[in-house]
Amino acid sequence: MIGKLIGAGVGAKLGSESRKMGGTTGAVLGAVAVPLVRRLRLPTLLALAGGGYLVKRLADKAGQEPVTPATPASTKTTTV
């Protein structure tokens, strides 16, 4: 019970900082996440954490503008 309350508090705090999700939605997700995390095994938790990190990196990379390589200076020499 206390774990659900702590999860709801953390979820509400994180949810209020997000544009897509409000504090109430974060609280509900935080309260639901605590029992789910208790039932998962360590490899599953590591896979979820790695997947979340990968999604975040891809989302950050997609938000950046494409970098174009600089054009090299002309190396032609003229002979007289």
N, C-alpha and C positions, 0 to 999 in steps of 0.2 A: 504494500500500500504506500509506504513512504517512497519507494522507488518510483512509483507512478507519479506521485506529487512532484518529486524532484525532476523527473523527465518532462512533466507538463510545464514546470517553471522554466526549464532550460529551453524547451520548444517554443514557449511563448516569447521568451527574450529573443531567440533567433528569428522567429516568425515576424516579430515587430520590426526587425531590421531589414527584412526582405520586401521587395516591391510586389512580388507575385503572390505572397501568402501573408495573411494577417496574423495577429497574435493568437487569436482563438484557434485558427487552423494549426498553428505551430504547437499550441498546447495539446490539442487532440493527438497530433502526430507524435509528439514527445511521450505522451502517456501510453500510446499504443506500442511505441518502439521498445520500451523497457521490457515487457514480457517476451516480445519476439527475440530480442537480443539474448535473453537468458536461455532460450531454447536452441539457439543456433550453436553449431560447433565452431571451433577455432579456425579451421580451413575456410569455412563458409564466411566467417566474419572478415578474414583477410582478403578473400576474393571480393567481397562487397566493398571493402575499403579501397582496394586496388582499382576496382571498376569505377568507383566514384571519383577517384583521383584522375583516372584516364579521361572520364567524361568532362571533368573540369578543365583539364589541359586542352582537350579538343575544342571545348567551347571558348576558352580564352584565345586559342590560336585562330579560330574562325572569326573572332571579333577584331583581330588585327588586320591592318591593311597589308596587302601583298607587297613584299619587298622586291623591287626590280634591281637587278645587278647594274652597277655603274658601267657605262660604256668605256672601253679602254681608249686611251689617247692614240691618235694616228701615229703609226710607226714608219710611215713611208718617208723615204729620204729622196730628195731631188738632186740629181746630178747635173752639173752645168757643163 
